[in-house]
Amino acid sequence: MTPPASTRDVGTLLEALPYIREFHGKTVVIKYGGAAMTDPALREEFARDVVLMKYVGINPIVVHGGGPDITAYMERLDLPVEFVAGLRVSDRDTVEIAKMVLVGKVNKDIVLRINRHGQPAVGLCGDDGLLFRAARKSAPGGEDIGYVGQIERVDTDVLTHVAQDYIPVVASVGADRDGNSYNINADEAAGAVARALGAYKVMFLTDVRGWLRDPSDPESVITEVTADEVEAALPTIAGGMRPKLSACIDAIHGGVSSAVIVDGRVPHSLLLELFTDAGIGTMVKPAP
């Protein structure tokens, strides 16, 4: 017989209790993207989940991209859209559009949504307080992909000051010492932020169930793997999963306890991963 709803609800709360205790006072970096950012219902659920995390004593820091919005604006302007190894090829026009879309639109939409659900959020980008210092990078195969940056330094003072009272929401753009602007992959930015802060956990929302052993088989999710095993497999991985796994490696080698790739299409995927016994997605951990 199915237990009454109230009993089930209490059971869920009791299951969550040890996890709430574990994460209380800890910093969790969340890379926000994919369907969770584009589906209206999932957008609202994400904001509620982040607010709940803050209420139970977790310090969430949201790092976001906005690839579909950038692509849509570029197509409107008849600009070419090209990716190499999951990274957007970016000339100066592309970077200008990325900054306008990410900082001026997407970031403020996320901030307003979190505010509306009960916690004050503050929007930032890599330029604010010299948060990200970037340098030009090449694709893994050595191809020139233009003004795509890799993060050389994260100024953690900016984030820690903001996070004392607010939920920081960070757009993944930055600049170098000479003031040149760069489009920065949001997965890389989230990994770099988690590493610099010594975060307890970093979570990457995506549109697949996790890292798949066989990309053509959605059931072949690798549920747990070490950073060393991921690093060994990285040269064989293509597309958008590569920067996510690379960011997981960077975070783990920098002292982060765990990195998780989570299916953002699942409602409340953040809470399911954090507060239930089963968890979801692929967890990357340090080698034992």
NULUMTI-433622 format. One line per 2 residues: number of its first residue (from 0); for each residue y, z, x of C-alpha. Coordinates in steps of 0.1 Angstrom, whole numbers. Example, Ala and Ser with C-alpha at 12.3 -4.5 7.8 and 13.67 -1.06 7.14 Angstrom:
<nodes>
0) -45/78/123 ~ -11/71/137
</nodes>
This chain:
<nodes>
0) 0/0/0 ~ 35/-9/13
2) 54/23/20 ~ 87/29/1
4) 117/13/16 ~ 132/46/26
6) 101/55/46 ~ 101/22/64
8) 138/26/72 ~ 133/61/87
10) 104/47/107 ~ 126/20/121
12) 153/46/130 ~ 127/68/147
14) 114/39/167 ~ 150/31/179
16) 158/67/189 ~ 142/67/224
18) 159/34/232 ~ 193/46/220
20) 188/76/243 ~ 178/53/272
22) 208/30/268 ~ 234/56/259
24) 263/54/284 ~ 249/23/300
26) 266/-11/304 ~ 249/-41/289
28) 263/-76/296 ~ 256/-102/269
30) 259/-139/274 ~ 268/-153/240
32) 261/-189/232 ~ 239/-214/213
34) 232/-211/176 ~ 243/-175/175
36) 278/-188/182 ~ 278/-218/158
38) 259/-206/127 ~ 284/-187/104
40) 258/-161/94 ~ 246/-155/129
42) 282/-152/141 ~ 288/-123/117
44) 255/-106/126 ~ 262/-109/163
46) 296/-92/158 ~ 280/-64/138
48) 253/-59/164 ~ 278/-56/192
50) 298/-31/172 ~ 267/-10/165
52) 259/-10/202 ~ 294/4/209
54) 290/31/182 ~ 257/44/196
56) 272/48/231 ~ 263/16/248
58) 291/-3/267 ~ 287/-40/257
60) 305/-67/277 ~ 304/-101/261
62) 306/-132/283 ~ 308/-166/265
64) 309/-203/269 ~ 315/-228/241
66) 298/-260/251 ~ 295/-275/217
68) 332/-270/210 ~ 342/-284/243
70) 319/-315/237 ~ 334/-320/203
72) 370/-320/215 ~ 361/-343/244
74) 344/-368/221 ~ 375/-367/199
76) 395/-377/229 ~ 370/-404/240
78) 363/-386/273 ~ 328/-389/289
80) 304/-360/284 ~ 279/-357/313
82) 255/-329/325 ~ 236/-325/358
84) 210/-298/360 ~ 224/-281/329
86) 260/-281/344 ~ 289/-300/328
88) 304/-326/351 ~ 341/-316/350
90) 372/-335/361 ~ 407/-320/357
92) 409/-332/321 ~ 376/-316/313
94) 387/-283/328 ~ 420/-284/309
96) 401/-289/276 ~ 376/-262/285
98) 404/-237/291 ~ 422/-246/258
100) 390/-244/238 ~ 374/-214/254
102) 404/-192/260 ~ 426/-203/231
104) 401/-208/203 ~ 366/-195/209
106) 375/-163/227 ~ 400/-153/200
108) 375/-161/172 ~ 350/-137/188
110) 376/-110/193 ~ 388/-112/157
112) 353/-111/144 ~ 344/-80/164
114) 377/-63/154 ~ 370/-70/118
116) 336/-52/120 ~ 351/-20/132
118) 356/-19/170 ~ 386/-31/190
120) 379/-60/213 ~ 401/-75/240
122) 398/-112/251 ~ 399/-120/288
124) 392/-150/310 ~ 386/-153/347
126) 423/-158/354 ~ 433/-124/339
128) 438/-98/366 ~ 421/-122/390
130) 389/-113/373 ~ 369/-142/387
132) 377/-158/421 ~ 358/-191/421
134) 350/-219/446 ~ 339/-254/439
136) 301/-259/437 ~ 277/-288/438
138) 247/-294/415 ~ 213/-282/429
140) 206/-317/441 ~ 239/-319/460
142) 257/-341/434 ~ 294/-338/431
144) 301/-324/396 ~ 338/-320/399
146) 357/-289/391 ~ 327/-267/383
148) 331/-233/399 ~ 308/-207/413
150) 320/-171/413 ~ 327/-156/447
152) 341/-123/435 ~ 344/-103/402
154) 372/-78/401 ~ 353/-50/383
156) 384/-28/380 ~ 397/-51/352
158) 365/-48/332 ~ 359/-11/337
160) 395/-2/326 ~ 393/-24/295
162) 357/-12/286 ~ 368/24/285
164) 384/18/251 ~ 376/-17/241
166) 348/-43/240 ~ 357/-69/267
168) 351/-105/256 ~ 352/-128/287
170) 357/-166/286 ~ 339/-184/315
172) 367/-201/334 ~ 383/-191/367
174) 404/-202/396 ~ 403/-204/434
176) 427/-189/460 ~ 449/-220/457
178) 452/-218/419 ~ 428/-247/411
180) 411/-241/377 ~ 373/-244/373
182) 349/-246/345 ~ 322/-219/351
184) 288/-219/336 ~ 287/-190/312
186) 251/-180/323 ~ 262/-178/359
188) 293/-158/349 ~ 273/-133/329
190) 249/-128/358 ~ 278/-123/382
192) 295/-98/359 ~ 262/-78/355
194) 256/-78/392 ~ 292/-67/401
196) 292/-39/375 ~ 257/-27/383
198) 249/-32/346 ~ 218/-16/333
200) 208/-48/315 ~ 219/-84/310
202) 209/-105/280 ~ 212/-143/275
204) 212/-156/240 ~ 198/-191/238
206) 182/-215/213 ~ 146/-212/224
208) 122/-183/221 ~ 124/-176/259
210) 112/-192/291 ~ 83/-215/281
212) 53/-220/304 ~ 50/-255/287
214) 84/-268/275 ~ 67/-288/248
216) 49/-258/234 ~ 72/-233/217
218) 44/-207/216 ~ 40/-206/254
220) 67/-179/259 ~ 64/-160/292
222) 72/-125/280 ~ 76/-107/314
224) 80/-120/349 ~ 94/-108/382
226) 125/-122/398 ~ 105/-134/428
228) 82/-154/405 ~ 111/-170/388
230) 127/-178/422 ~ 95/-195/433
232) 94/-216/401 ~ 131/-225/400
234) 129/-259/418 ~ 106/-272/391
236) 129/-261/362 ~ 154/-285/347
238) 180/-285/319 ~ 198/-255/305
240) 171/-230/313 ~ 177/-234/350
242) 211/-218/351 ~ 199/-190/329
244) 169/-182/351 ~ 191/-185/382
246) 215/-160/367 ~ 186/-137/359
248) 176/-138/396 ~ 211/-132/408
250) 215/-101/385 ~ 181/-86/394
252) 186/-91/431 ~ 220/-74/427
254) 205/-43/413 ~ 204/-49/375
256) 174/-32/360 ~ 163/-61/337
258) 175/-95/325 ~ 163/-109/292
260) 164/-144/277 ~ 166/-139/239
262) 163/-163/210 ~ 197/-161/194
264) 185/-180/163 ~ 167/-149/152
266) 190/-126/131 ~ 199/-94/150
268) 180/-105/181 ~ 201/-82/203
270) 190/-51/183 ~ 154/-62/181
272) 153/-66/219 ~ 171/-34/226
274) 158/-10/200 ~ 122/-20/191
276) 89/-15/208 ~ 80/-52/206
278) 111/-67/220 ~ 115/-105/220
280) 120/-133/245 ~ 114/-133/283
282) 122/-102/304 ~ 128/-107/341
284) 123/-76/362 ~ 124/-66/399
286) 91/-70/418 ~ 71/-37/418
</nodes>
